């Protein structure tokens, strides 16, 4: 029997590979090449343009940190905008928060949603039919441009790296509109890559956000399939105190919201903002 391997193509001179049992789907959508694979080591895996986006085995790390950290730091988020995240995982984790009244999700590629519902149903779970969810197949950039001032408490961007379809989510125009549609204590988070290999992504994105937000920083999460060490999750907000809350406050808010985690915890939440120097040096002064 010949082993069949998926070789990730994110970096030209370094990578990872997964032995897969079978390819469940391969679709060339209007925007990107989408693959779904069944692996023994990581369960089912979603890829976009040859790059691993999520696996069943470790998706909880990324989803928990991308959602619970901003929502619990805010403390009273009722309206949340999600851009991208077509697998449904961020939507599901946002809706775990009892206080969230409305979660709008704008995903440009309907094929990602369709394939995720079919082959990765556990990631989105019941979020697709939650009455608080408004799932839009459309351009998140256009949605942000047209949204009213101060209409969201938190914006969560779950996108690819700033290439291809995800490139427009890292522009000055996008961040300017994001600042406009956030409430006075609002904030936006997005993945900023693995700085050991993608330090420019963290720096460039932070510099752009700093033009429109008084407080710009990042926090970290160790996601096994995002190779290269810690991943950075970029943070831009209007209230600097939200990233310096004590463990006791976060724990109290988590209890009230009904939130627990497999990776996230109140202590991990607070510690994630303490960046290793090799990462912190890439944030603008």
N, C-alpha and C positions, 0 to 999 in steps of 0.2 A: 504493500500500500504506500502510495506517494503522499507525503505531507503537503498540504496546501497552506500557503502563508499569505497574509496581507502585510505589505510593507508600507509603512507610513511615509509620506513624501513632504513633510513639513519643512525639513531642513535638507540642504543639498549634501552635507557631509557628515550627518549624524542622524540616527533614527531608531525606530523600534519596529518590531514585527510581531504579529499575532498568528498563531496557527488556528485556522478556522475549520469547523466541521462542514459547514456549507454556507453558501451565499444565499441569503433569503430574498434579497431584492437588489436590483441595480437600475436606477432610473436617471436619465439625463433630463432634468427639468429645464424650464426657461432660464434658470439662474445658475445651476450648478449640477455637478455629478453627485448623486446620492447613493450610498451603499449601506446595506444592513447585513451583518454577518453573525453567524452563530459560532461562538468560541467555547472551548472547554474551560479556559482559564478565567474569562471575564464575562461570561454569559453573552447576551446579544450586544452588538456594538453598532453604532451609527457613525458613518463617515461622510464628510463633505469634501469634494475635490481632493480625495486621497488623504485627508487628515482626520484623525479620530476626534469625534465631538463628545461622545458619551458612551459609557459601557454600563451594563446593569450592575456590575459588581461594585463600582466605586462612584456611581453618579451621586450618591448621597452626600459626599464630601462637598462637591461643587455646588449642588443645589442648596444645601443647608447654609453654606457660608454666603452665597450670593443673595439669599433671601432673609434669613433670620437676623443676620448682623444689621443690615440697614433698617429693617422694620422694628426690631427691638431697640435699636439706638434712637430711632425717631420717637417711639413710645406711644404714638397716637395716630398711626397711619390708617386712614380710612379709604383713601383712593390711591390705587397703585397702577402705574403704567409699566407694562412689560414689553420690550421690543426684542423681537427674535424669539428664541426659546421654543421653537416649534415642536420639540419633543414633549412639551407639557409639564416638565418637571418643575420649572420655576413657578408656573401657575399653580400647580398642586401645593407647593410649599407656601406660597403667599396665602392661599386660601385656608391653610392650617391656622392662620391667625384669626381669632374670633372677632377682633375689632375691625377687620377689613370689610368694608361694605361694597366695594367695587374694585374689580381687577380687570383692566383692559389689556388685552394681549394683541399686538400687531406683528404678524409674521408674514414676510413678503412671499415666501414660497409655500404654497398650499400642499405641495407634494411631501414636504417634510412632515407636516401635520398628518397627512393621510397615512404615510408609511409608519409613523410613530404610533398612531392609533392601532394600526394593524399588527405590527411586529414588536412594539415595545409598550404594550398596554399598561404595564405596571408603573411606568414612569409618570404618565399623566394621571392615571387612576380615574377617579370620579370628577376631576377638575373640569373636564370638558363639558359636563352637564350641570355644574354648580350654577345656581341662578345669579350668583354675584359675578360670574365670569362673562366677559364680552370678548369673544375671540374674533378677530378681524384678519382675514387674509388680504393683506395689502401693505403698502409702503409705510413703515414706521416713521420715516423722515417726513413724509407728507402729513401724517397724522399729527406729529409734533408741531409742524408749522401752523396747522389750522386749529389746534386745541386752544381753548380760552386761557387767559392769564390765571395763574394760581389754581389750576384745576386738579393738580395731583400733589400728594404728599411725598411720594417716593417714585423714582423712575429706576427700573432695573433693565440694563441692556445685556442680553445674552447673545453675543454675536461671534462670528468668526474673527480672525485677526484682520487688521485693516488692509485687506486685499480683496479683490473681487467684489461680491455683493455686499460685504461688510464694510467696505472702505468709507462709505458716506456717513457711517455712524461715528466717525472719528474726526469730523470737520468742525471748524469754527462755527459755521451756521447752525449745525445741529446743537452744539452746546449752548449757543446763545438762546435758541428757542427753548431748550430744556430748562434753562434758568428762568425764563419768562413764565413757563406754565407750572412751575413749582410754587408751593405755598411758602410763606416767610421762613419756615423752619425746614423746608424741603431739601431733598438730597438726591443725587444720582450715583449709581454704582455701575461699573462694567468691568469685564475681564480685560486686563492689560498685559496678558502674556506671562511667560516664564522669564524673568529678568536675567537669569544666567545666560540665556540665549537670545532674549528679545528686549534688552534694556532700552533700546531706542523707542520701543512701543510705549513703555511706561513713561519715559521722559517726555516724548512728543505729545502724548495724550494729556499729561498733567499740565504742560505748558499751555495747551489750548484751553483747557478747563479753567485755568487760573485767570484768564481774561474776563470770565463771567461769574466766577464763584469766589467768595472771600476765603474759603477754607478748602484746600486741596491736599489730599494725602492718599494713602493706599493701605490695604491690609492683606494678609497672606493666608493661603491655604495649601496644604500638601495633597495634591490630587495625583495618585499614582500614574494614571495614563497620560498626564500632561508632563512629559519627561523633562528633566532639567532642574529638579528641585522645586522650591516654592513657586506657586503661581501668585501673581499680584492681582488684586481686585481694586480697581481705582475708585476713589471716593471724592466727590465734589459736593459741598454743601454750603448752606447759609449760616449754620450755627456750629462753631468749632467745638463747643462743649459736648456734642453728641459722640465724639470719638474718644472722650476721656471719662466716660461714666464708670463708676466703681462696679465691681462684681455684684455687690448686693442689690444695686438698682436693676441691673440686667436680669438677675435671677428672679427678682420680684415681678418684673414685667413678663418674663417668660412663663412664670407660673400663672399669671392672670390671663395670658394669651393662650395657654394650653400647649406650650412648645417645649419639646424635648428633642434631643438629637443623637445620632450615632457618632458624628464627628463634632458638631457644634455643642458647646456647653457655655455657661456664663464665663468660666475661666478662660476657655479657648477664645471666646469672643473678645474679651479684654486684651488678652495676650497677642491676638492677631494684629493689633495696631503697633506693636513693638517690633519694628523692622530690623533685620540684620543690616549691619552697615553697608554690605555690598549691594543691597537693594535700596536702602534709604538715600544713598548718594545720587541716585538717578531721579530723585524728586527735585523739582525746582525750589530754590531758596525762597 
